[in-house]
């Protein structure tokens, strides 16, 4: 692991990333974690620690929204083949199903036109006005919009805010005590700052503009968490004893991917665009990333879990995190599992 430590340390020294937390588990054989670097919160420089909380960005999709939908399916409150319109009557595209939103194959555009984060916006209303940009079910276009709608479906069925439902039904049962939406002011000193904003940095408020305009809670972004909590969550995808989901549900999400997408998860199956785990991980590995610089990858055969948390957007949006992630993941797999 020494070469991996040196690699990440060099990225910090070269100002490619402000810092990182790496947390690795290999079944029952190994648990290893380390942290690097620091960041400015606009007032002072703070070291990144093992218990630093990160804005998880799109990891929200697979850590909150996906399991919430699957729990509602378990409870027979919905079917994955139900039309979205059944729960959101104002959704005009009557053939699109819950499953297609989960798999990013709905036909919805990837995003809304960007507006300033501080400009008031009715995000869901804007999504409901969107035309489809391709024929439903014919390809995968990764879309925040589908997962925002899934968050609305969850709130409609549970009559709770998404944050309340997932805290009670997912985070607390799994022991994820440092995972939350709209974190309390008392946690601010533990939260890694993201992007520059005015004369300071965004700290403790969600980085994603659409989620910010929704009050910090959405099905696409908004979750804050630690590396340790994400590793707990990842383990729940490997063993029935620790899982809230049935084996059939877990298998459904990561087998038979379409153009590299399972339900929620990105799945490595040899697709043309190599995912952030790199090409040397075995087919069937699954994971997800977050725009702020976070990622989680799982290799089910060896039970390898890699949580790599950074606040890369601290240095702006044109950062090299997409190029760096495969390097660290391939080095970890080579070091711990090999051919």
One Martini backbone bead per residue (centre of mass of N, CA, C, O) as a GRO file, in nm:
protein
  339
    1UNK     BB    1   0.051   0.067  -0.006
    2UNK     BB    2   0.282   0.274  -0.034
    3UNK     BB    3   0.238   0.365  -0.331
    4UNK     BB    4  -0.042   0.489  -0.276
    5UNK     BB    5   0.037   0.697  -0.069
    6UNK     BB    6   0.236   0.849  -0.257
    7UNK     BB    7   0.042   0.919  -0.482
    8UNK     BB    8  -0.153   1.098  -0.317
    9UNK     BB    9   0.058   1.288  -0.198
   10UNK     BB   10   0.145   1.404  -0.476
   11UNK     BB   11  -0.130   1.531  -0.547
   12UNK     BB   12  -0.130   1.729  -0.313
   13UNK     BB   13   0.147   1.871  -0.374
   14UNK     BB   14   0.031   1.945  -0.681
   15UNK     BB   15  -0.269   2.047  -0.658
   16UNK     BB   16  -0.498   1.832  -0.754
   17UNK     BB   17  -0.569   1.791  -0.451
   18UNK     BB   18  -0.634   1.870  -0.123
   19UNK     BB   19  -0.751   1.575  -0.048
   20UNK     BB   20  -0.807   1.259   0.149
   21UNK     BB   21  -1.004   0.952   0.178
   22UNK     BB   22  -0.912   0.610   0.244
   23UNK     BB   23  -1.126   0.312   0.223
   24UNK     BB   24  -1.057  -0.038   0.294
   25UNK     BB   25  -1.198  -0.360   0.194
   26UNK     BB   26  -1.129  -0.733   0.238
   27UNK     BB   27  -1.343  -0.853   0.371
   28UNK     BB   28  -1.190  -1.018   0.654
   29UNK     BB   29  -0.874  -0.944   0.591
   30UNK     BB   30  -0.919  -0.616   0.545
   31UNK     BB   31  -0.844  -0.287   0.702
   32UNK     BB   32  -0.797   0.040   0.545
   33UNK     BB   33  -0.678   0.377   0.639
   34UNK     BB   34  -0.647   0.721   0.504
   35UNK     BB   35  -0.514   1.060   0.525
   36UNK     BB   36  -0.511   1.382   0.342
   37UNK     BB   37  -0.463   1.701   0.390
   38UNK     BB   38  -0.640   2.014   0.302
   39UNK     BB   39  -0.842   2.314   0.378
   40UNK     BB   40  -1.048   2.591   0.311
   41UNK     BB   41  -1.314   2.786   0.488
   42UNK     BB   42  -1.213   3.110   0.474
   43UNK     BB   43  -1.053   3.123   0.770
   44UNK     BB   44  -0.909   2.831   0.763
   45UNK     BB   45  -0.700   2.562   0.801
   46UNK     BB   46  -0.800   2.217   0.742
   47UNK     BB   47  -0.780   1.904   0.822
   48UNK     BB   48  -0.798   1.591   0.706
   49UNK     BB   49  -1.003   1.336   0.832
   50UNK     BB   50  -1.160   1.045   0.896
   51UNK     BB   51  -1.430   1.225   1.000
   52UNK     BB   52  -1.478   1.363   0.752
   53UNK     BB   53  -1.715   1.543   0.578
   54UNK     BB   54  -1.890   1.490   0.269
   55UNK     BB   55  -2.001   1.586  -0.030
   56UNK     BB   56  -2.150   1.327  -0.220
   57UNK     BB   57  -2.358   1.386  -0.416
   58UNK     BB   58  -2.430   1.122  -0.635
   59UNK     BB   59  -2.425   0.909  -0.404
   60UNK     BB   60  -2.720   0.953  -0.329
   61UNK     BB   61  -2.850   0.767  -0.542
   62UNK     BB   62  -2.724   0.482  -0.405
   63UNK     BB   63  -2.763   0.552  -0.077
   64UNK     BB   64  -3.079   0.650  -0.090
   65UNK     BB   65  -3.275   0.620  -0.336
   66UNK     BB   66  -3.245   0.327  -0.420
   67UNK     BB   67  -3.312   0.184  -0.142
   68UNK     BB   68  -3.587   0.322  -0.109
   69UNK     BB   69  -3.725   0.196  -0.353
   70UNK     BB   70  -3.672  -0.103  -0.265
   71UNK     BB   71  -3.831  -0.089  -0.001
   72UNK     BB   72  -4.104  -0.019  -0.137
   73UNK     BB   73  -4.112  -0.279  -0.296
   74UNK     BB   74  -4.109  -0.472  -0.057
   75UNK     BB   75  -4.384  -0.322   0.056
   76UNK     BB   76  -4.574  -0.287  -0.202
   77UNK     BB   77  -4.586   0.033  -0.304
   78UNK     BB   78  -4.419  -0.069  -0.558
   79UNK     BB   79  -4.313  -0.090  -0.899
   80UNK     BB   80  -4.066  -0.085  -1.137
   81UNK     BB   81  -4.304  -0.093  -1.375
   82UNK     BB   82  -4.413   0.161  -1.306
   83UNK     BB   83  -4.541   0.447  -1.378
   84UNK     BB   84  -4.462   0.762  -1.287
   85UNK     BB   85  -4.754   0.884  -1.322
   86UNK     BB   86  -4.881   0.739  -1.074
   87UNK     BB   87  -4.717   0.957  -0.871
   88UNK     BB   88  -4.689   1.184  -1.118
   89UNK     BB   89  -4.935   1.322  -1.295
   90UNK     BB   90  -4.759   1.567  -1.437
   91UNK     BB   91  -4.626   1.352  -1.596
   92UNK     BB   92  -4.623   1.320  -1.952
   93UNK     BB   93  -4.460   1.035  -1.966
   94UNK     BB   94  -4.637   0.742  -1.958
   95UNK     BB   95  -4.401   0.505  -2.022
   96UNK     BB   96  -4.233   0.571  -1.787
   97UNK     BB   97  -4.033   0.410  -1.551
   98UNK     BB   98  -3.875   0.346  -1.267
   99UNK     BB   99  -3.652   0.173  -1.395
  100UNK     BB  100  -3.559   0.390  -1.607
  101UNK     BB  101  -3.463   0.592  -1.402
  102UNK     BB  102  -3.250   0.405  -1.265
  103UNK     BB  103  -3.106   0.349  -1.569
  104UNK     BB  104  -3.097   0.602  -1.759
  105UNK     BB  105  -3.354   0.531  -2.000
  106UNK     BB  106  -3.599   0.755  -2.043
  107UNK     BB  107  -3.515   1.041  -2.224
  108UNK     BB  108  -3.403   1.233  -2.050
  109UNK     BB  109  -3.218   1.473  -1.975
  110UNK     BB  110  -2.933   1.529  -1.795
  111UNK     BB  111  -3.030   1.840  -1.765
  112UNK     BB  112  -3.054   2.155  -1.677
  113UNK     BB  113  -3.030   2.460  -1.713
  114UNK     BB  114  -2.810   2.670  -1.587
  115UNK     BB  115  -2.823   2.833  -1.273
  116UNK     BB  116  -2.794   3.016  -1.025
  117UNK     BB  117  -2.801   2.913  -0.699
  118UNK     BB  118  -2.959   3.199  -0.601
  119UNK     BB  119  -3.186   3.128  -0.793
  120UNK     BB  120  -3.497   3.088  -0.811
  121UNK     BB  121  -3.646   2.745  -0.827
  122UNK     BB  122  -3.858   2.504  -0.988
  123UNK     BB  123  -3.738   2.208  -1.049
  124UNK     BB  124  -3.972   2.010  -1.095
  125UNK     BB  125  -4.128   2.183  -1.295
  126UNK     BB  126  -3.899   2.188  -1.506
  127UNK     BB  127  -3.892   1.883  -1.553
  128UNK     BB  128  -4.199   1.851  -1.644
  129UNK     BB  129  -4.123   2.031  -1.918
  130UNK     BB  130  -3.962   1.813  -2.048
  131UNK     BB  131  -3.831   1.678  -2.316
  132UNK     BB  132  -3.740   1.431  -2.502
  133UNK     BB  133  -3.406   1.317  -2.643
  134UNK     BB  134  -3.503   1.012  -2.652
  135UNK     BB  135  -3.586   0.696  -2.677
  136UNK     BB  136  -3.719   0.498  -2.470
  137UNK     BB  137  -3.479   0.238  -2.399
  138UNK     BB  138  -3.225   0.285  -2.620
  139UNK     BB  139  -3.052   0.436  -2.391
  140UNK     BB  140  -2.786   0.598  -2.206
  141UNK     BB  141  -2.851   0.892  -1.992
  142UNK     BB  142  -2.724   1.059  -1.758
  143UNK     BB  143  -2.963   1.165  -1.489
  144UNK     BB  144  -3.079   1.380  -1.252
  145UNK     BB  145  -3.388   1.400  -1.309
  146UNK     BB  146  -3.480   1.110  -1.241
  147UNK     BB  147  -3.388   1.125  -0.933
  148UNK     BB  148  -3.565   1.355  -0.851
  149UNK     BB  149  -3.829   1.206  -0.911
  150UNK     BB  150  -3.780   0.973  -0.714
  151UNK     BB  151  -3.790   1.152  -0.465
  152UNK     BB  152  -4.088   1.229  -0.511
  153UNK     BB  153  -4.204   0.945  -0.491
  154UNK     BB  154  -4.117   0.889  -0.200
  155UNK     BB  155  -4.271   1.131  -0.073
  156UNK     BB  156  -4.553   1.049  -0.170
  157UNK     BB  157  -4.564   0.761  -0.027
  158UNK     BB  158  -4.452   0.853   0.278
  159UNK     BB  159  -4.500   1.152   0.376
  160UNK     BB  160  -4.192   1.234   0.351
  161UNK     BB  161  -3.900   1.326   0.368
  162UNK     BB  162  -3.634   1.184   0.236
  163UNK     BB  163  -3.444   1.225   0.480
  164UNK     BB  164  -3.623   1.082   0.689
  165UNK     BB  165  -3.656   0.805   0.560
  166UNK     BB  166  -3.348   0.727   0.525
  167UNK     BB  167  -3.265   0.756   0.817
  168UNK     BB  168  -3.467   0.539   0.938
  169UNK     BB  169  -3.432   0.299   0.700
  170UNK     BB  170  -3.097   0.317   0.657
  171UNK     BB  171  -2.885   0.462   0.831
  172UNK     BB  172  -2.955   0.357   1.116
  173UNK     BB  173  -2.957   0.041   1.065
  174UNK     BB  174  -2.640   0.067   0.953
  175UNK     BB  175  -2.477   0.290   1.136
  176UNK     BB  176  -2.497   0.591   0.990
  177UNK     BB  177  -2.415   0.857   1.193
  178UNK     BB  178  -2.266   1.055   0.949
  179UNK     BB  179  -2.548   1.074   0.788
  180UNK     BB  180  -2.681   1.354   0.589
  181UNK     BB  181  -2.889   1.624   0.566
  182UNK     BB  182  -2.863   1.928   0.636
  183UNK     BB  183  -2.641   2.011   0.826
  184UNK     BB  184  -2.547   2.103   1.115
  185UNK     BB  185  -2.369   2.363   1.240
  186UNK     BB  186  -2.196   2.176   1.440
  187UNK     BB  187  -2.052   2.025   1.172
  188UNK     BB  188  -1.879   2.228   1.003
  189UNK     BB  189  -1.578   2.155   1.097
  190UNK     BB  190  -1.610   1.856   0.944
  191UNK     BB  191  -1.657   1.994   0.662
  192UNK     BB  192  -1.571   1.990   0.348
  193UNK     BB  193  -1.487   2.210   0.133
  194UNK     BB  194  -1.563   2.333  -0.166
  195UNK     BB  195  -1.641   2.583  -0.343
  196UNK     BB  196  -1.602   2.879  -0.445
  197UNK     BB  197  -1.779   3.172  -0.277
  198UNK     BB  198  -1.696   3.452  -0.328
  199UNK     BB  199  -1.502   3.502  -0.029
  200UNK     BB  200  -1.535   3.186  -0.013
  201UNK     BB  201  -1.688   2.880   0.090
  202UNK     BB  202  -1.851   2.586   0.064
  203UNK     BB  203  -2.008   2.495   0.387
  204UNK     BB  204  -2.264   2.267   0.459
  205UNK     BB  205  -2.355   2.304   0.168
  206UNK     BB  206  -2.473   2.228  -0.115
  207UNK     BB  207  -2.333   2.225  -0.435
  208UNK     BB  208  -2.575   2.162  -0.583
  209UNK     BB  209  -2.798   2.363  -0.732
  210UNK     BB  210  -3.068   2.212  -0.739
  211UNK     BB  211  -3.061   2.121  -0.444
  212UNK     BB  212  -3.044   2.400  -0.321
  213UNK     BB  213  -3.324   2.492  -0.452
  214UNK     BB  214  -3.458   2.239  -0.268
  215UNK     BB  215  -3.313   2.265   0.032
  216UNK     BB  216  -3.094   2.005   0.025
  217UNK     BB  217  -3.319   1.796  -0.101
  218UNK     BB  218  -3.257   1.499  -0.300
  219UNK     BB  219  -3.229   1.223  -0.528
  220UNK     BB  220  -2.929   1.331  -0.644
  221UNK     BB  221  -2.859   1.512  -0.384
  222UNK     BB  222  -2.724   1.612  -0.031
  223UNK     BB  223  -2.531   1.418   0.089
  224UNK     BB  224  -2.360   1.355   0.395
  225UNK     BB  225  -2.032   1.195   0.459
  226UNK     BB  226  -1.831   0.917   0.530
  227UNK     BB  227  -1.619   0.669   0.469
  228UNK     BB  228  -1.721   0.472   0.689
  229UNK     BB  229  -2.022   0.477   0.609
  230UNK     BB  230  -1.984   0.378   0.316
  231UNK     BB  231  -1.866   0.105   0.396
  232UNK     BB  232  -2.114   0.003   0.537
  233UNK     BB  233  -2.297   0.018   0.293
  234UNK     BB  234  -2.137  -0.166   0.102
  235UNK     BB  235  -2.165  -0.426   0.275
  236UNK     BB  236  -2.481  -0.448   0.221
  237UNK     BB  237  -2.408  -0.565  -0.084
  238UNK     BB  238  -2.268  -0.854   0.019
  239UNK     BB  239  -2.458  -0.918   0.278
  240UNK     BB  240  -2.740  -1.038   0.425
  241UNK     BB  241  -2.689  -0.963   0.727
  242UNK     BB  242  -2.639  -0.635   0.638
  243UNK     BB  243  -2.909  -0.620   0.482
  244UNK     BB  244  -3.215  -0.458   0.353
  245UNK     BB  245  -3.199  -0.643   0.113
  246UNK     BB  246  -3.247  -0.860  -0.118
  247UNK     BB  247  -3.076  -1.068  -0.315
  248UNK     BB  248  -3.250  -1.006  -0.568
  249UNK     BB  249  -3.215  -0.699  -0.563
  250UNK     BB  250  -2.909  -0.684  -0.579
  251UNK     BB  251  -2.880  -0.842  -0.842
  252UNK     BB  252  -3.058  -0.667  -1.028
  253UNK     BB  253  -2.871  -0.402  -1.013
  254UNK     BB  254  -2.582  -0.569  -1.135
  255UNK     BB  255  -2.724  -0.723  -1.358
  256UNK     BB  256  -2.769  -0.674  -1.677
  257UNK     BB  257  -2.654  -0.436  -1.811
  258UNK     BB  258  -2.704  -0.114  -1.975
  259UNK     BB  259  -2.454   0.042  -2.092
  260UNK     BB  260  -2.326   0.021  -1.781
  261UNK     BB  261  -2.622  -0.006  -1.642
  262UNK     BB  262  -2.790  -0.043  -1.381
  263UNK     BB  263  -2.945   0.009  -1.087
  264UNK     BB  264  -2.780   0.308  -1.049
  265UNK     BB  265  -2.533   0.156  -1.117
  266UNK     BB  266  -2.217   0.112  -1.219
  267UNK     BB  267  -2.103  -0.131  -1.467
  268UNK     BB  268  -1.844  -0.350  -1.544
  269UNK     BB  269  -1.851  -0.472  -1.912
  270UNK     BB  270  -1.665  -0.335  -2.149
  271UNK     BB  271  -1.717  -0.061  -2.212
  272UNK     BB  272  -1.591   0.205  -2.381
  273UNK     BB  273  -1.628   0.353  -2.110
  274UNK     BB  274  -1.425   0.371  -1.855
  275UNK     BB  275  -1.440   0.348  -1.542
  276UNK     BB  276  -1.314   0.458  -1.226
  277UNK     BB  277  -1.179   0.167  -1.165
  278UNK     BB  278  -1.096   0.055  -1.422
  279UNK     BB  279  -0.991  -0.217  -1.637
  280UNK     BB  280  -0.881  -0.438  -1.409
  281UNK     BB  281  -1.140  -0.486  -1.316
  282UNK     BB  282  -1.386  -0.688  -1.291
  283UNK     BB  283  -1.648  -0.798  -1.410
  284UNK     BB  284  -1.917  -0.664  -1.199
  285UNK     BB  285  -1.830  -0.419  -1.107
  286UNK     BB  286  -1.941  -0.156  -0.873
  287UNK     BB  287  -2.049   0.202  -0.889
  288UNK     BB  288  -1.974   0.551  -0.789
  289UNK     BB  289  -2.003   0.907  -0.828
  290UNK     BB  290  -1.899   1.249  -0.744
  291UNK     BB  291  -1.848   1.572  -0.839
  292UNK     BB  292  -1.675   1.665  -0.584
  293UNK     BB  293  -1.487   1.365  -0.539
  294UNK     BB  294  -1.646   1.100  -0.510
  295UNK     BB  295  -1.625   0.734  -0.419
  296UNK     BB  296  -1.759   0.393  -0.506
  297UNK     BB  297  -1.629   0.050  -0.491
  298UNK     BB  298  -1.725  -0.292  -0.600
  299UNK     BB  299  -1.595  -0.635  -0.557
  300UNK     BB  300  -1.768  -0.922  -0.506
  301UNK     BB  301  -1.574  -1.167  -0.516
  302UNK     BB  302  -1.348  -1.032  -0.306
  303UNK     BB  303  -1.477  -0.796  -0.134
  304UNK     BB  304  -1.403  -0.520  -0.255
  305UNK     BB  305  -1.361  -0.194  -0.100
  306UNK     BB  306  -1.371   0.153  -0.230
  307UNK     BB  307  -1.315   0.461  -0.062
  308UNK     BB  308  -1.299   0.789  -0.232
  309UNK     BB  309  -1.239   1.099  -0.071
  310UNK     BB  310  -1.308   1.422  -0.207
  311UNK     BB  311  -1.265   1.797  -0.270
  312UNK     BB  312  -1.190   1.883  -0.573
  313UNK     BB  313  -1.370   2.154  -0.615
  314UNK     BB  314  -1.188   2.346  -0.449
  315UNK     BB  315  -1.017   2.387  -0.740
  316UNK     BB  316  -1.250   2.338  -0.917
  317UNK     BB  317  -1.397   2.194  -1.213
  318UNK     BB  318  -1.096   2.160  -1.355
  319UNK     BB  319  -1.026   1.873  -1.248
  320UNK     BB  320  -0.841   1.543  -1.225
  321UNK     BB  321  -1.024   1.311  -1.096
  322UNK     BB  322  -1.093   1.130  -1.344
  323UNK     BB  323  -0.787   1.044  -1.385
  324UNK     BB  324  -0.716   0.941  -1.088
  325UNK     BB  325  -0.904   0.711  -1.004
  326UNK     BB  326  -0.797   0.467  -1.178
  327UNK     BB  327  -0.514   0.462  -1.054
  328UNK     BB  328  -0.594   0.383  -0.760
  329UNK     BB  329  -0.771   0.132  -0.822
  330UNK     BB  330  -0.560  -0.036  -0.975
  331UNK     BB  331  -0.350  -0.042  -0.748
  332UNK     BB  332  -0.526  -0.184  -0.538
  333UNK     BB  333  -0.595  -0.440  -0.693
  334UNK     BB  334  -0.306  -0.532  -0.745
  335UNK     BB  335  -0.215  -0.541  -0.442
  336UNK     BB  336  -0.469  -0.731  -0.319
  337UNK     BB  337  -0.548  -0.937  -0.574
  338UNK     BB  338  -0.483  -0.934  -0.867
  339UNK     BB  339  -0.527  -1.169  -1.126
   0.00000   0.00000   0.00000
